[in-house]
Amino acid sequence: MTVWILFFNEWGWDDGEENHPQILGVFTTKSEAEKHETEANKHNSHGYYRVKMAEVNKYYQYGC
């Protein structure tokens, strides 16, 4: 099964500050994930949002 993950990564203020992406939702359709991405961008633009595809029960050694 394929799912679409919406995550947010806030930019750090200081040089060398770590970024920690946050998963905001997991959706069964890309269009639903993108709808929430658009809505989220209206409320917070300090960072970036991304929608990525992932397979359920699949391991990604280097992330997906």
Steps between C-alpha positions, in 0.01 A plus 500: 500500500625847413452793739589867476676666792477873569790628703630837614859603562556830679811696416749546782598852600860431599779365283532126560163470673340163435180474304241248614226420247154444642249262342170687478288231337486177306247480215383241250488749210751757383227755435384484863857547626555793265174661614626498859843622388338804338297572812804464726700746288236766567568482874877455517760582238810479723630173364384271226238235446541195281279213388682170446382159394577190706406133486344352813712227663808595299828606659691792348861488615568861396151644537235528236 
